[in-house]
């Protein structure tokens, strides 16, 4: 039995998009980036999203991650309509349930790898000693157990992305949203990062949504959605 067949049988939808529309305005010109996207994301799966530049991949990911709002349509998280929540409720959901990995690592250069991973709770005033074990566990899991006290400037691009991935997992999110996580890396390092994400999907049980131009990621994923002219089609189920 394939992983997809298990999802189909269990029907545990974690995020759902209903008729999602996103429109931007450039002067008098209307740019409709997303044109009625309907999509279900299942717990524990790896979903790849690809498509040409300007197709709306990052826009869709930002809406899924509550970093942006749709012009029309709905986003449901575990059946709850996110578009009807207050800003405070959305922030709580994002901090509790979602992790983010971007093409650029967004690490704070004056802090160590360990401190960067703990940053989600350090920013809230928590004491670092309370959360240190979790950060050490994650950095060890991503292969940086010997680099805990190195600052970003002392790390390679691949190592910085590993720190960013550990940070995304720190609060034990249900879903990690990755936007071109290998786009700033060479081919070999990028392949290592993808292997790492797949391993973490299994070991942490976290759902992964990965936006990428790399078709090999789509071919390897549980499902592969292709965006074109604001609409989504399934390339692989």
Buried (B, 14 or more C-beta within 10 A) or exposed (E): EEBBEBBEEEEEBBBBBBEBBBBEEEEEEEEBBBBBBEBBBBBBBBBBBBBEEEBBBBBBBBBBBBBEEBEEBBBBBBEEEBBEBEEEEBEEBBBEBBBBBBBEBBBEEEBBBBBBBBBBBBEEEEEEEEBBEBBBBBBEBBBBEEBBEBBBEEBEBBBBBBBBBBBBBBBEBBBBBBBBBBBBBEEEBBBBBBEBBBEBBEEBEBBBBBBBBBEEBBEBBBBBBBBEEBBBEEBBE
